[in-house]
Amino acid sequence: MCCSQNFNDPCTIEKGLSRHCPSSGVGHAVSNGSSSTRAQFEQSQQPPLLPGNDVPVHTDMPPAYSLIDNNTQEPSASYRASATQADEDLLYELKLEYKGPSVLGATRGYLFDRPIYIHTSSQLTSTVSVERDDNTSNSDVVYIKAEISTSLGNIEDKVDVISELNKKGEYEFFIKSKGSFWGSMSTRCQIRVLFPSFTQNVHPGLFIESSGGFVGMTCLDNIHFKSIKMQLTKAKVSLTKISSNRINVDTTNNTVHATNVLAESAFDVKTTNSKITLLDTRAEQIVAYTSNASISMDAVSSTSINATTTNAQISCNGVDAGEVHLKTKNATIQCERLSADALTIETKNSKVCGSWTIGSLLKVSTKNAKIEGTVTFKSPLAPTRIYFDTTNSNIKVTAPADYFCGTFDAMTSNSNTTITWKGSRLIGNTSNPPIRFAVNEKNYKRGVLKPSDLMQHSLDAKTSNSSIEISFD
């Protein structure tokens, strides 16, 4: 078992970092600090002098290992200053603690000025928990505490723990498997990422890459991240009280659950064969994708929402957005209190139902299943286009009698089409409803409601082998 630091980084060499002995886990510092210290270090590497003789004894032994190349030129003053400043970022050295032959603990502290990249080898099963630090005196350090265990053999034969400043300028914490594949499969990682509890702060970003297990972030409303990215395999994800400019979650075959999440720019969620749940979530753009599992959104607001799945339901309740696109197949799409400037709903072989408050566009399509719902307008004076399209099933919708002013076009085959006026609070009940039919046949009705110079609304409905019922109420 070994711990690796990036000794190719001049920042690492400038002040010195700990190397950890695989047998004991104790850090041994290597430094090239002041000139006197360097002189003592170089003198310690010279062969001993014989008594009364100033000539060193020459042996066949190789010279002692040193990080110092005496043939290289001294770095410039500006280079030294840069390296010293970067080394301040790495002051909190990695500490290893063996808790027995099968368990290893690793702790590392990082400052707030760089993104943090946490990852494990793909064959390791990992649990990552990002949470508040119980230590209330901690105000500016992010601590990573990992416990790695194996059920087969010694832990020092299974993993390396690597901490370095990588080429992208990120603090990198890497648990790397070694040895046989089956030995790695018996190894488990539990990683806690602890942020200060009370100080308000901005963190440049967190990137987590792991397999299996669970990744959770909770109760970090005092920290605003510039970016959160998760690249996971078969890992369950839970986000609660999180704020970031951008959030990207990509996992497979496991659920994603987000509650009280703010993404100022975008929130992208992707999984397969598992459910996505978004509660009390706000983002400029939301993209949710899964397959063979449902998508549920409750109290979600966004400028743009795109939710796609297959063979499973999409449900919305209290969603407020600009553009919304909902798509599935072989499953229902149900929306209650959904408000959007433009809403597109698409499925196959399953019904669409709900209540929709629309700005400029509502387009609902399915096949072999019914469409049922209630339409209201965000702005009665804005032009609005409404389309309903299905086959072999009925369409039954209610539109606002108070404000609808425009055309309707409803056609079916082998069944009836009905257009009814149930009165208006503005116009009142009348025996002469403001409907004018251009075509008034059993299966096809086309005409105008409240003809005027405005005519800013249109409603089209089409099906086959079933009825259409449009009620202005």
C-alpha positions in Angstrom: 0.0 0.0 0.0 1.4 3.4 -0.8 0.4 7.0 -0.9 1.5 9.1 -3.8 2.1 12.8 -4.1 2.8 14.5 -7.4 6.6 15.1 -7.1 6.8 16.2 -10.7 5.0 19.4 -9.7 7.5 22.1 -8.8 5.0 23.3 -6.3 5.3 20.0 -4.4 9.1 20.1 -4.5 9.4 23.7 -3.4 8.3 23.2 0.3 8.1 19.5 0.5 5.3 17.1 1.2 5.0 13.8 3.0 5.6 10.5 1.5 4.0 7.6 3.4 5.7 4.3 4.1 3.6 1.4 3.0 4.4 -0.6 6.1 3.6 2.1 8.7 1.6 4.8 7.0 3.9 7.4 8.7 4.7 10.5 6.6 8.4 11.2 5.9 9.0 14.8 4.8 11.5 15.7 2.1 12.4 19.4 1.9 14.7 21.8 0.2 14.0 24.9 2.3 16.7 27.3 3.4 20.3 27.3 2.2 21.6 26.1 5.5 19.2 23.2 5.5 20.2 22.4 2.0 23.9 22.4 3.0 23.2 20.1 5.8 21.2 17.8 3.5 24.0 17.7 0.9 26.7 17.2 3.5 24.7 14.3 4.9 24.9 12.6 1.5 28.8 12.7 1.3 30.8 9.6 2.3 32.5 9.7 5.7 36.1 11.0 6.1 38.8 8.7 7.6 40.4 10.0 10.7 43.3 12.4 9.8 42.4 12.3 6.2 40.5 14.9 4.2 39.8 12.5 1.3 36.4 10.9 1.2 36.2 7.1 1.2 34.9 5.9 -2.1 32.5 3.0 -2.1 30.6 1.0 -4.7 27.3 2.0 -3.1 25.0 4.3 -5.2 24.4 7.8 -3.9 21.6 8.5 -1.6 18.2 9.3 -3.2 17.6 13.1 -3.4 14.9 15.2 -5.0 17.6 17.9 -5.6 19.5 18.0 -8.9 22.6 20.0 -8.3 23.2 20.3 -12.0 20.0 22.3 -12.6 19.8 26.0 -12.5 18.1 27.8 -9.6 14.6 28.9 -10.6 13.9 32.5 -11.1 12.5 34.6 -8.3 9.1 34.9 -10.1 9.0 31.1 -10.5 9.8 30.5 -6.9 7.1 32.9 -5.8 4.6 31.1 -8.0 5.6 27.7 -6.7 5.5 28.9 -3.1 2.0 30.3 -3.6 0.8 27.1 -5.2 2.3 25.1 -2.4 0.2 27.0 0.1 -2.8 25.2 -1.6 -1.3 21.9 -0.5 -0.5 22.6 3.1 -2.9 20.0 4.5 -1.1 16.8 3.9 -2.6 13.4 3.3 -2.7 11.3 6.5 -3.0 7.6 6.5 -4.1 5.4 9.4 -4.2 1.6 9.3 -7.1 0.4 11.5 -6.1 -3.2 11.1 -4.9 -5.3 8.2 -8.2 -4.9 6.3 -9.1 -1.3 7.0 -7.3 1.9 5.9 -8.3 5.5 6.8 -7.2 8.5 4.7 -7.8 12.2 5.5 -6.9 15.2 3.4 -7.8 18.9 3.8 -8.2 21.3 0.8 -8.6 25.1 0.6 -11.5 26.7 -1.2 -9.6 28.2 -4.1 -9.6 25.2 -6.5 -12.1 22.6 -7.8 -12.0 19.2 -6.1 -11.9 16.0 -8.2 -12.8 12.8 -6.2 -12.7 9.5 -8.0 -12.2 5.8 -7.5 -11.3 2.9 -9.7 -14.3 1.5 -11.6 -14.2 -1.9 -9.9 -14.4 -0.4 -6.4 -17.8 0.0 -4.8 -18.0 3.5 -3.3 -20.2 5.6 -1.1 -19.6 9.3 -1.2 -21.4 11.6 1.3 -20.9 15.4 1.0 -22.2 17.1 4.1 -21.5 19.7 6.8 -18.5 19.4 9.1 -19.4 18.9 12.7 -16.3 20.9 13.7 -17.8 24.4 14.1 -14.3 26.0 14.2 -13.6 25.0 10.6 -14.3 28.0 8.4 -12.3 27.6 5.2 -11.1 24.0 4.7 -12.8 21.1 2.9 -11.9 17.8 4.5 -12.0 14.4 2.7 -12.2 11.4 5.1 -12.1 8.0 3.5 -12.3 4.6 5.0 -11.3 1.7 2.7 -11.9 -1.9 3.7 -11.5 -5.3 2.1 -13.1 -8.6 3.0 -10.2 -10.5 1.3 -6.6 -10.2 2.3 -4.7 -7.1 3.3 -5.8 -3.6 2.4 -2.3 -2.4 1.5 -2.3 -4.9 -1.3 -5.6 -3.6 -2.7 -5.4 0.2 -3.1 -3.2 3.2 -3.5 -4.4 6.6 -2.2 -3.2 9.5 -4.4 -3.6 13.2 -3.6 -2.1 15.8 -6.0 -2.7 19.0 -7.9 -3.5 17.7 -11.4 -2.8 19.3 -14.8 -6.3 20.9 -14.8 -5.5 22.8 -11.7 -7.9 20.6 -9.5 -7.2 19.1 -6.2 -7.4 15.4 -7.0 -8.2 12.7 -4.5 -7.9 9.2 -6.1 -8.5 5.8 -4.6 -6.8 3.5 -7.1 -7.2 -0.3 -7.0 -4.3 -2.6 -7.6 -3.8 -6.3 -7.6 -6.3 -8.8 -9.0 -9.7 -7.9 -10.3 -11.5 -10.2 -7.8 -9.5 -8.7 -5.0 -10.6 -5.2 -6.0 -14.2 -6.4 -6.1 -14.0 -7.2 -2.4 -12.9 -3.7 -1.6 -15.3 -1.0 -0.4 -14.8 2.8 0.0 -16.7 5.1 2.2 -15.8 8.8 1.6 -17.0 11.8 3.5 -16.5 15.3 2.1 -17.0 17.8 4.9 -17.6 21.5 4.2 -17.6 24.3 6.8 -21.0 24.4 8.6 -21.7 28.1 9.2 -19.6 30.3 6.9 -21.1 31.6 3.7 -18.7 30.7 0.9 -18.4 30.0 -2.8 -16.6 26.9 -3.9 -15.2 26.6 -7.5 -16.5 23.1 -8.1 -16.9 19.4 -7.1 -16.4 16.5 -9.5 -17.2 13.0 -8.3 -16.5 9.9 -10.3 -17.3 6.5 -8.8 -19.1 3.2 -9.2 -21.9 1.4 -7.3 -23.0 2.5 -3.9 -24.4 5.9 -3.2 -23.6 9.6 -3.7 -25.3 12.1 -1.5 -25.1 15.9 -0.9 -27.1 17.4 1.8 -27.7 20.6 3.8 -25.1 22.7 2.2 -27.2 25.8 1.7 -24.4 28.0 3.1 -22.1 26.9 0.3 -22.7 28.0 -3.3 -20.8 25.9 -5.9 -19.8 27.1 -9.3 -20.1 23.6 -10.7 -21.2 20.1 -9.5 -20.5 17.2 -11.7 -21.1 13.5 -11.1 -20.1 10.7 -13.5 -21.3 7.5 -11.9 -22.1 3.9 -12.6 -24.9 2.1 -10.9 -24.9 4.6 -8.1 -27.9 6.1 -6.3 -27.9 9.9 -6.1 -29.6 12.2 -3.5 -29.3 16.0 -3.5 -30.9 18.1 -0.7 -30.5 21.8 -0.1 -27.8 22.4 -2.7 -27.0 25.5 -4.7 -24.8 25.7 -7.7 -24.4 27.5 -11.0 -24.5 24.2 -12.9 -25.3 20.7 -11.8 -24.7 17.6 -14.0 -25.6 14.1 -12.7 -25.0 11.1 -14.9 -25.5 7.6 -13.5 -26.9 4.3 -14.6 -29.4 1.7 -13.3 -30.1 3.7 -10.1 -32.4 6.5 -8.9 -31.8 10.2 -8.8 -33.6 12.3 -6.1 -33.3 16.1 -5.8 -35.0 18.2 -3.2 -34.7 22.0 -2.7 -32.0 22.3 -5.3 -31.0 25.5 -7.1 -29.1 25.5 -10.3 -28.7 29.0 -11.6 -27.6 27.9 -15.1 -28.6 24.3 -15.8 -29.5 21.0 -14.1 -28.9 17.9 -16.2 -29.9 14.6 -14.9 -29.4 11.3 -16.7 -29.9 7.6 -15.6 -31.2 4.4 -17.0 -33.9 2.0 -15.8 -34.5 4.0 -12.7 -36.7 6.8 -11.5 -35.9 10.5 -11.5 -37.6 12.7 -8.8 -37.3 16.5 -8.7 -39.0 18.3 -5.8 -38.9 22.0 -5.0 -36.2 22.5 -7.6 -35.3 25.7 -9.6 -33.0 25.9 -12.6 -32.6 28.0 -15.7 -32.7 24.8 -17.7 -33.6 21.3 -16.7 -32.9 18.2 -18.7 -34.1 14.9 -17.2 -33.6 11.6 -19.1 -34.1 8.0 -18.1 -35.5 4.8 -19.6 -38.0 2.2 -18.4 -38.7 4.3 -15.3 -40.8 7.3 -14.3 -40.0 11.0 -14.0 -41.7 13.0 -11.3 -41.6 16.8 -10.9 -43.3 18.6 -8.1 -42.9 22.4 -7.4 -40.3 22.8 -10.1 -39.6 26.1 -11.9 -37.4 26.7 -14.9 -37.1 28.6 -18.1 -36.8 25.3 -20.1 -37.7 21.7 -19.1 -37.1 18.7 -21.2 -38.1 15.4 -19.6 -37.8 12.1 -21.6 -38.3 8.4 -20.7 -39.7 5.2 -22.2 -42.2 2.7 -21.0 -42.9 4.7 -17.8 -45.0 7.6 -16.6 -44.2 11.3 -16.5 -46.0 13.2 -13.8 -45.9 16.9 -13.0 -47.5 18.9 -10.2 -47.1 22.6 -9.6 -44.6 23.0 -12.5 -43.9 26.6 -13.8 -41.7 27.0 -16.8 -41.1 28.8 -20.1 -40.8 25.9 -22.6 -41.7 22.4 -21.5 -41.3 19.2 -23.5 -42.5 15.9 -22.0 -42.0 12.6 -23.9 -42.5 8.9 -23.2 -44.1 5.9 -24.8 -46.4 3.1 -23.6 -47.1 5.1 -20.5 -49.2 8.0 -19.3 -48.3 11.7 -19.0 -50.2 13.4 -16.2 -49.9 17.0 -15.3 -51.7 18.9 -12.6 -51.2 22.7 -12.3 -48.6 22.9 -15.0 -48.0 26.4 -16.3 -45.9 27.0 -19.4 -45.4 29.5 -22.2 -45.1 26.6 -24.6 -45.9 22.9 -23.7 -45.4 19.9 -25.9 -46.6 16.4 -24.6 -45.9 13.3 -26.6 -46.6 9.6 -25.8 -47.9 6.4 -27.5 -50.4 3.8 -26.4 -51.3 5.6 -23.2 -53.4 8.5 -22.1 -52.6 12.1 -21.5 -54.5 14.0 -18.8 -54.2 17.1 -16.6 -54.7 20.8 -16.3 -52.6 23.1 -18.3 -52.1 26.9 -18.1 -50.7 28.0 -21.5 -49.0 31.0 -23.0 -48.5 30.6 -26.7 -48.6 26.8 -27.5 -50.1 23.5 -26.2 -49.5 20.5 -28.3 -50.6 17.1 -27.1 -50.3 13.8 -29.1 -50.7 10.1 -28.4 -51.9 7.0 -30.1 -54.6 4.5 -29.2 -55.4 6.3 -26.0 -57.5 9.2 -24.8 -56.7 12.9 -24.1 -58.5 14.6 -21.3 -57.8 17.9 -19.6 -58.5 21.5 -18.9 -56.9 24.5 -20.6 -56.5 28.0 -19.2 -54.6 31.0 -20.5 -51.6 32.7 -18.9 -52.5 35.9 -20.8 -55.9 36.0 -22.4 -54.8 38.6 -24.9 -51.8 36.6 -26.1 -52.0 34.5 -29.3 -52.4 30.8 -28.3 -52.4 27.7 -30.5 -53.8 24.4 -29.1 -53.5 21.0 -30.7 -54.8 17.6 -29.7 -54.1 14.5 -31.7 -54.7 10.8 -31.0 -56.2 7.7 -32.7 -58.8 5.1 -31.7 -59.7 6.9 -28.5 -61.6 10.0 -27.5 -60.6 13.6 -26.8 -62.4 15.4 -24.0 -61.2 18.9 -23.1 -62.4 22.1 -21.5 -61.3 25.5 -22.7 -62.0 28.9 -21.1 -65.3 30.4 -22.2 -64.4 33.7 -20.6 -61.4 34.4 -22.8 -61.3 32.1 -25.8 -61.8 34.2 -28.9 -60.9 32.4 -32.1 -61.3 29.3 -34.3 -61.9 25.7 -33.6 -61.4 22.6 -35.9 -62.4 19.2 -34.6 -62.6 16.0 -36.8 -63.0 12.3 -36.1 -64.2 9.2 -38.0 -66.9 6.8 -37.2 -68.0 8.8 -34.2 -69.4 12.1 -33.0 -67.9 15.5 -32.6 -69.5 17.9 -30.0 -68.7 21.6 -29.4 -70.6 23.1 -26.5 -70.9 26.5 -24.8 -71.7 26.4 -21.1 -71.7 30.1 -20.5 -69.3 32.8 -19.4 -69.1 34.9 -16.3 -68.2 37.8 -18.6 -71.0 37.3 -21.2 -73.4 35.3 -19.0 -75.7 32.4 -20.0 -77.5 33.1 -23.2 -79.8 31.2 -25.4 -77.7 32.5 -28.3 -74.1 31.3 -27.7 -71.4 33.1 -29.6 -70.5 30.1 -31.7 -70.6 30.3 -35.5 -70.1 27.1 -37.5 -68.6 27.0 -40.9 -68.9 23.2 -40.9 -71.4 21.5 -38.6 -71.4 17.8 -39.4 -71.7 14.8 -37.1 -68.0 13.9 -37.2 -66.5 17.3 -38.2 -67.0 20.7 -36.7 -65.2 23.9 -37.7 -66.1 27.5 -36.8 -65.5 30.5 -34.7 -66.1 31.4 -31.0 -66.9 35.0 -30.3 -66.0 36.4 -33.7 -64.2 39.7 -33.6 -61.2 41.5 -34.9 -58.9 39.9 -32.4 -59.3 36.2 -33.1 -56.0 35.3 -31.2 -56.8 31.7 -30.3 -57.1 28.5 -32.2 -58.0 24.9 -31.1 -57.5 21.9 -33.3 -58.5 18.3 -32.3 -58.2 15.1 -34.3 -58.9 11.4 -33.6 -60.4 8.3 -35.3 -63.0 5.7 -34.3 -63.9 7.7 -31.2 -65.6 10.9 -30.1 -64.4 14.5 -29.6 -66.0 16.6 -26.8 -64.9 20.2 -26.6 -66.5 22.3 -23.9 -66.1 26.1 -23.5 -66.8 26.7 -19.8 
